[in-house]
Amino acid sequence: MKAAPNIAQAMAAGKSPCTCLKIWSPLAYGREDYLFSLWEADFPQDIEATLESFGLMNYFTLDCMRVDEIDWAKLARKKVLITAR
């Protein structure tokens, strides 16, 4: 992706309203139609605006969702039991 260095530089310089923390790509496993990424943003539209500013919305369909981080080590220390329903 030619825009990746420019996006990385903008985020490092604080010129982006959000930050991409990680990207996972299944390309090596034969899936060319997905790219997964984890962003920190105050608003989902900040992510779309950032991708749009680099011309990437022509290539991606965006599905933003809020998530909570689960710290499994912390849960183990507390001996918390989570049961599925």
N, C-alpha and C positions, 0 to 999 in steps of 0.2 A: 504494500500500500504506500503510494508515494506521499500521501499527506501525513503519515505517521510521525516523521521527524518534526514537522511543523507543529503538529498537535502537542507532541511531547515538550517542545521548546516553549510553547504558549503556556502550558500548564506549569512548567518549572518556573517561568517568569511571573506567575500569578496573573496572567492575562486571560484566564478562562474562568467562567463562573462556577466550574465544576472540575473534578479531577477523576481521571480514569485510574483506578487502582490496579486492576488486573484484566487481562484478556485471555480467554481460552479459545483455541482454534482446533476444530476437528478435521482440518484439511488433510493432515497426514493419514487419517483413517477413512478417507473417501467421502467425507461430507463437505461439500463445497458451498452448501446453502445456509450454513449457520456460523455465527460468531457470537460468543458469549463474553460479556464484560461486566465488571463491577465498578460502579462510579460512586463518588461522594458528591452530592448535590443538595442544595436546599429545596429545589423544585425540579420535577421531571422535565419541564420545558427548558431548563438550563442545559440539559444533556442534548436535547434535540437542537437547540440553538447553536451549541458548540459544534455538533456534527454538521449542521447546515452551513455554518460559517466556513468550513473547510470543504464544502461541496460533497459531503459524504452521504447526504440523504437521498441522492440519486442512486445509491448502491445498496442502501439498507432499509429495512422495515424495522421500526423501533417499537419495542414493547417494554416500557419501563414499569417496574414494580418496586415498592418499598419492601425491604427485608430487614430482619433482625439477625444479628450475629449470635451464634450459639458458641459459647466457650465450653467445649466438652471437658477440658481439664478442670475448669472451675466447677462444673457440675459434678464431676467425679469426686472432687475434694469435699463437696457438700453432701455427697451421697444422696443426691436428688434422684428420685425415680420418676421418669416421664413415661406414662402409659399411653398407648395408642387407643383411640376409640373405634 
